[in-house]
Amino acid sequence: MRFKIVAIGTGYVGSVTGACLADLGNEVVCVDNNADKIAAFKEGKVPIYEPGLEELTRRNQLEGRLTFSTDIAENVRDAQLAFICVGTPPKDDGEPDLSAVESVMREIAKSSIGNKLVVVEKSTVPVQTNVWLNDIVAGHDGLVEIASNPEFLREGSAVHDFMHPDRIVVGTESGYASALLLEVYKPLNALTLVTDVKSAELIKHASNAFLSMKISFANLVARVCEKTGADVEMVMAGVGADKRIGREFLNAGLGYGGFCFPKDLEAFIATLRKYGIDSGLLEQVRTINDSQRQRFVDKMTQSLGGVEGKVIGILGLAFKPNTDDMRYAPSIDIIKALQQRGAMIQAYDPKATANARALMPDVRYVDTPYAAAKGADCIAILTEWGEFSNLDLARIKEALKQPVIFDGRNVYNLERMSGLGVHYSSVGRREIKP
Ligand code: UGA
């Protein structure tokens, strides 16, 4: 075994980080205060859908490198590193709620006395968080060193992203902590940036804000395309081919959702305000993102001549493909707005149905895309799951009451749709009429 590591918090970040660090040969204990979750993990059941994570967890459990516990104190006493991976959900004013980070830090500080421990902030926190974390530690024996090591994992490909990172950021003022973290990540053979703690904290918020900005920019350009007849896919291919810009995260659609971009943008806006810096640029990013969903609903309503009493088949509910995560999913706002206007919804998603049902019980959930189309006045694609690219569109057309497809994710190419005899309306591209 290389190091004893405790990963605290078993959400997406903690469960992936724990399993991957174990796979790199470390002895890892994943800790959570939710006893039910820990009991499930102990039986080899991963309570979230994340490709590859369950196999990785089971294998490392079987090989004795990965265990689960509800007890921080007992596990940090003889560990070399503790990764804080707890949630930082938004408060009403947009600032992140750091109470879980704080209580974990207090527990670590009092339980690790006499043990030289590196505490790693992996949870996304605002710049300067390390300052008060250090204050918490200061009252104890001074053997705890703090580092920031932000994560850049995308849900749906988190295991792959952990093992093949674009970069690893190690922010710390402590030579001991940076040496240890560099050693932990050595097997990944990745570009590693060693910075001060504040810069590392800021890299995370600045990265997510920038990616959100790229998406909103693409959605803004899509609006111009719709007014002028240009094609946003072609425009973004041309724009993104410039290496200084890059093609990724320029896909126009329904905007970003999930538990990272919306909350991190809010948190970064709150940071700018706190320091008296104009946050207008990022507020506009948010406004464009929010209105993108509304525009889609308006487009559907207008095109169908109102949705009152109409049946709408929804394909895709998760905030993005390859996850069952419904947090801040565009589908929630879109379905609620359509229901408010009197539509009846029948929906299909390959993985997110259970989570969606808990949030929207008044939707009829079905087991196939074809069942979602059956007898409906249109279908609307809200998540670009891979299986939707290969649908038998003739069968979808036959199942529909009228051949209308709204595509919020530009899944199909226009040539394919032209000969099909359907009304096909996507984002930032010309409409196809039957
Ligand atoms: C994001 C970042 O990509 C990760 O680097 C980061 O670690 C993570 O947040 C986090 O802070 O924990 P994630 O939210 O899992 O990861 O998903 P993304 O793949 O980034 O997608 C976010 C949203 O943007 C999705 O709703 C997606 O549909 C949307 N999106 C993405 C677009 O609308 N257009 C694009 O071109 C790309």
Boltz pocket constraint, residues with backbone or C-beta under 6 A from the ligand:
constraints:
  - pocket:
      binder: B
      contacts: [[A, 124], [A, 151], [A, 152], [A, 153], [A, 154], [A, 155], [A, 156], [A, 208], [A, 211], [A, 215], [A, 247], [A, 248], [A, 249], [A, 250], [A, 251], [A, 252], [A, 253], [A, 254], [A, 255], [A, 256], [A, 257], [A, 258], [A, 259], [A, 260], [A, 261], [A, 264], [A, 319], [A, 320]]
      max_distance: 6.0
